Amino acid sequence: MNSEANSGREPTLKEAALGMLLIILILVVTLQIEIVLEVSLVLGVIISALIAAYLGYGWEEIRTGMLEGISNGMIACLILITVGMVVGSWIIGGTIQTLIYYGLQILSPAIFLPAAFFLGGLTSVLIGSSFGTIATMGVVLLGIGEGLGMPSSMVVGAIVSGAVFGDKLSPLSDSTNLASAMSGADLFKHVRSMLWVTLPAAGISLVFYAVLGLGQAGDTMDVDQVREITETLAANYNLSLLTLVPPVLVIIMAVMKIPALITLITSFITASVFAIITQGAGIQSLLIAAGPGYTAETGVEVVDGLLTHGGIDMMLNTVAMVIAATAMGGILEKIGVLKTILSGLRDHVQTPRGLVLATLASTYLVTLASAEMYVSIILPGRTFQPAYREMGLDLSVLSRTLESAATLGNFILPWGVAALYVQGVLDIGFSYIPYAFLSFIAPMIVIVYAYKNIAMWKTQ
């Protein structure tokens, strides 16, 4: 690999497919032998760079590809860092404690999982952001679920499903607007098309969560533990309506379509001010909560476990994984691997059914390679839009197919930026993925529609 930039050639379809297969194999095998994900992703970057060198690309072009890929994930990294600060400030300010306190008194194991799905979905519709929902309502629901003795993997699965459900139906969502723009579909026509997929998927998911919840109701509810948690929270923190100002402010600003980063920074500042007012927090303790994170010292182990959380340090591993994952995707996009595979799939499509299935498969492939939902919407959207026009298939069919694979799929791909975000914010590994039912059910419905010719509208 020389140090001078020299333009390489585009890969053949066979070379592109073999390169993709090798990278995916490396990632899957290293994860199976329990190598940490950061190392797996760096190995993916190295393999991608070697493929680029084989195709004749110089170091400068490889470096440019990495930097372009990383730039796609920079906003997510900044949001992750800010979320760490917000969570720390919400805990030291008593916001999380107040919501957990009242949530434990209202909810029970039997109804908790469906309620978590519903509350996650409602929050996401209102603020138009699955990431924002997970960082706010998700943190609270996880705390309540742990207090009720619910398995964290199930709780996080329900939270994630609710968050992406609401996100897909909100015209405020950035991914919803991007899918509409890249496909050429009208925004509200795209939302209506998504309803055909997300509503039945949500109904089936709710049934699954209800069954899981009933299965947990018999032996997990520890009344004494719930009482101990609520009494400890009330004794150690000032729980009042003032502590709920920061989350209310987040919802208001999100509905006003204020950018997520500005909203989160404002919430951090507001929560810090109210922490001083309601909890008597000092500047030093606020900075510690925002940096290394908040450490609870109530003397009750279960409460300390719930509240020792937050801070920038909590997010640094996740930020590293996002950088590595997007660098890998940036190289593969730069050297034409993704474009070659997508074009090859498109050229072999003969029917509307095949077009939808090819779009779904292509979007998953780009998600596997790039780990980034926006790239997974943009590349297949641009590639397949002419084919939808040629076959007279409504562009809202394209837009909903893109979202069903790219956005929902990113939350269940272990190295996907969205999944890394969940793992970082909610401090959980891959165990939640099998319980994120919506992400599995929605694409199945897309496939059924394609085979049965349901909601496969023609252009007029």
N, C-alpha and C positions, 0 to 999 in steps of 0.2 A: 504494500500500500504506500504510494509515494505521497509526498507532502504537497505537490502541486495539484491544482484542480484540473481535471480533464474529464470531459463529458463522456459518461459511459453509455452503453446501449440499453434499450429496453429488453426485459427478459422475455423469452418465449413463454407460452402458456404452461408448458411442461415445467420449465425452470421456476416460474412464479409459484406454481402449485407445490412443487417439491420444497421450495424455500419456505413457504407458509407451513407446510406439514412438518418440516424440521423444527421450526420455531415453536409451534404448538406442542410438538412432542417433547422438546426440551423443557418447556414450562410445566407440562403435566407430569413428566417423570420426576423433575426436581421437587415438585410439590408433594408427590407421592412418597418420596423418601424424606419428607419433612425438612427440607432445606427452607430457610426463611424466604418469604416471597420477595424481599428486596434483592436477594442474591439471584433468585430465579429470573427476575426481570432484567437484571444487569447482564446475565448470560444471554437473554433474548436480545439485548442491545448488541452484544458482541457478535452473535450469529448474524444479525441483520447487517452489521458493518462488514462482515466477511462476505456475505452475499453481494453487497454493493461493490466490494473490491473485485470479486469474481467477474462482475459485469463491467468492470473498467472504470468505476467511479473513484475519484481521488479523495484524499482526506478532507479537503475544503468542502466538497459537495456532501460528503457524509456528515461532517460537522454542521453544515447548514441545515440538512434534513433533521438532525437531532434538535437543533435550536428551534426550527419551525414547529416541530412536534411539541417540544416543551412549552413553547409560547401558547399552544392550545390549552395546556393544563395550568397555566399560571394563575388564572382567575380562581380556579378550583383550589390551588395551593394557598392563595391569599385568603380565600373564604375559610379554608380549614384552620389556618393560623388564627383568624379572627374569631371563629367559632370557639376555639379553645379558650380564648380570652373571655368571650361572652358566657360560656358555661361556668367558668370560674367566678365571674362577677355575679351571675344569677344565684350561685350557691352561697357565696359570702353575703349576698344581699337578702337571702331568705326566700327568693322566688321559687326555687325548686322545692324547698321544704314546705312552703305553703301549699303548692299544688299536690305534692305527695300526701300531705296531711289530709286534705279534703278528698283526694282521690281514694285513699284507703277507706274512708268512711262511706263512700258512695258505691264503689265497685266491689265485686266478688269474683272469685276464680271462675265460676260457671259462665259469667257473661263478659269476662275481661277481654278475651281475645277478639270477639266480634266488636266490642266497644273500642278497643285499640285500633282496629281496622277502620271503624266508622270515624273516630275522632281524628285519626291521621288523614283520612280522606277529606273530611270537612275542613281541616286546617289548610290542607294543600290546595283545595279549591279556592279558599279565601285569599291565600297569599301567592298562589301560582308558582310554588316552588317546592319540589320534593326535598331538596337539600335543606331549605329553611325549615320545613316541617320536621325533618329528622333531628335537626339541631335544637329545636325548641320543644315541640310537643313530644317528639320521640324520646328525648332525655327524660322528660317527666313521666311518660308512660312506662318506660323501662324501670324507673325507680319504684313506681306503684306496683308493677308486676313482680319485681323482686320482693317487695314487702308482702305481697300476697302469696309468695312461694311459687310463682309460676316459672317454668323453665325459660331462661333468657332467650334461647334460640327461637322458641315459639313466639315470644313477645316481639322480638325484633323482626321476625318474619311478617307478623301482622302489621307492625308499624310501617315497614317498607312497602308492603302491598297497598296499604291505605294511602301512603304518601304518593306513590306513582299513579294510583287510580285518580286521585284528585288533580294531580299535575296534568294528566292527559285530558281532563275535561275543562281545565281553566284556560280562558283566552289570555290570561296574564302570563302563562308559562313561556319561558324562552325556548324550550325544546319544541313545544307545540307550534309556536310561531315559525321556528326554523324549518320544521317538517313541512309546514304549509308553503313557505317561501321556496324551498328547494324542489318541491314537487310541482309548484305552480298552481296549487289548489287554493281556493278561497278559504280564509281562516275559519269562518264559522261553518262552512261546508265540511272542512276537515274535522272540526269538533263533532259535528253530527255523524260523520262517518265513523269516528272513533267510538261513539256511543254504541254502535252496533257490536263492537268488540268488547269494550270495557264493562258495559252494564251486565251482560251475561257472565263475563269472567268474574266480576265482583260478586254476583249472586252465588256462583258456585264456590268462590273463596269464602264467603260468609258462612255457608253451610259447613265447609271444612273446619273453619275456626270455631264454630258453635260446637261441633262434635268433639274437637280437641279440648275445648273449654269444659265441656261436660265430663270428659275423661279425667280432667284435673280437679274437678270439684269435690270428689269424694275424700281425698286424703291429703290435699296440700294446704288447705286453709288452717292456719295456726292463729286462732283468735288471740291467744296470749301474746304472740309475737307482734301482731298488728297493734294491739293495745300498747305494748312496750315501745314500738316505733313512734306512734302518735304522741304518747306521753313524753317521750324523750325530745321529739321535735318541738313540742309546745314549751317544754321546760328550758330548752337551750337557745331558742330563736324567737324573735318577735314576729309572729305570724299575723299579718294584717293585709288589708286591701292594697295598701301602698306598695307592698312587695310585688303586686301583680301588674304594676304600671309598665315595667320593661316588656313583658310579652304582649300586652295590649298594644303598646307602641309599635312593636314589630308587625303585628297584623295590620294596623292602620297604615303604616308606611308601605307595606307590601301591596296592599290594595290600591294605594296611590301610585303604584308602579315605580317607586323609588328603587334604584339598583340595590341588589342584595348586600354588596359590600358596605355601602353607605348606611343601609338599614342596620346591619350588624354592629358597625362602629358606633352608631348612635345608641343602640341598645346597650352596648358595653358602657358607654359614658353615663347613660341614664341609670343603669343598674348600680354602677359604682357610687353615684351620688346618693341613691336611695339606700345603699348599704351603709353609708355614713349616717344617714338620717335614722334609719330603722334599726340597724344592728350595732351602731357605734363603731363601725370599722375604721381603722386608721389607714393612712396612705400606704404605709409599708405592707400591711396585710393585703390591701387591694392589689398591689403590684405583685406580691407573691402568688395570689390566686390567679392572676392573669398570666404569669410566667411559668413557674414550676407547677402551679396548680394548688387547689384548696385541699387542706388536710383537716378532716373532722376529728375532734377530740372530745366526744360526748361521754366516752366511757362505755358505751353500748356498741358492741362489735358490729352488729348488723346495720346500725345507723351510720357508723363510721365508714363501713364498706360502701353504703349507698352514696355518701356525700363526699368521699375523698376522690375528687374527679376534677376535670377541667384543666385549663392552662395551655400555653403554647407547647410546652414539652410533650404533652400527651399526643400532639398531632405530628411531631417531627418525623416519626417513622412512616406515617401515611404520606406526608409530603414527599419524602424520598421515593416511595413507591410510585407516586403519581409522576414524578419527574422521569424515573426510569421507564415506566410504561409508555408515556407519551413520546419519549426519545426514540424508543423502538418503533412505534407507529410512524413517527416522522421520517425515519430512514426508509421504511417500506413504502411509504407514499412517495417520497422523493425519487426513488429508483424505479418506480412504475410497477412494482409487484401487485399492488392492490388494483390499479387501473387495468392491468392485463387480465387478471382473474375476472373482474367485473365485466369487461368487454367480451371475454370468452363465454361467460354464462349468458349474457344478453344475446349474443349472436346465434345461440342454439335454441332460442325460445320460438315456438311456433303458435302457441295458443294463449288466450288470456289467463287460463289456469296456470300454465307453465310460467307465464310472466310474473304472476304473483309469487309463485313458489321460488322462482329464480331471484326475485327481489328480496324475499325473506332470507334465503340462503346467503345471498351476497352481503346483506346487512350484517348477518351474524359473522361472516368471515372477516369483514372489516372491523367489527367489534373485537373479535379475537386478536386481530393483528395490531390495531391501533389503541385498544383499551379506552377509547374516547367516544362518547355518544354523539358529539357534534360531527366529528369526521365520519361516523357511521351513518349519519343522516345525509350529509352533504354529498359524499362520493357516489353512493348508490342512487341518490335522488337525481343528481345530474346525469348519471349514466343511463338510467332507465326511463327518464321522462319522455324522450323521443319515441321509445317503443310503446309506451302507453298511448301516446297521441296517434301513432300509426295504427294501433289495433282498436282505436276508438273507445278505450277504457277510461272512465272518469279518473281524473288526477287525484281525487280524494281517496280512491282505492290505493294508489301509490303512497300517499302521505300516511294513511293509517297503518300500512304494512311496514313502512320505515320505522314508525314509532313503536309498533308492537315488538320489533326485533331490537332496534337500537337502544331506545330509552329503557324499556323494560328488561331487555337482555343484559344491559350494562350493570344492573343491580345484582345479577346472579352469576356474573363472570368473576371469579376470585381476584383477577388482576384488573378488572374494569375500574375506571376512575370512580364511578358511583359506588361500587362495592367497597373499594378502599376507603371511601368517605364514610360509609356506614360502619366499617370496622374500626375506623379511627374515632369517630364521634361517640359511638355507643360501646366502644371498648369490647368488641366481640370478634371472634374469628370467622371461619366459614360456616359454622354450625347453623346459622339462621337461613342459609340459602334454600334448603329443601322446604322451608315453611313460607317462603315468599311466593305463595301460590299464584298470585295474579300474573307474575312474570312467566310462568309456565303455561297457564291456561289460555291467556290472550292469543299467543301465536298459534295454539292448537285450533282456536276458533277461526283464525284467519285461514288456516289450511282447510278446515271444514267448509268454510264459505267458498273457497276457490274450487273445491271438488264438487260442491252441490250448486254452484252458481248462485249463491245467495249474496245480496248486496254488492253484486259485481256490475255496477251501473255503467251504462254506455253513455258516451257524450252525445248531446243532442245536436 
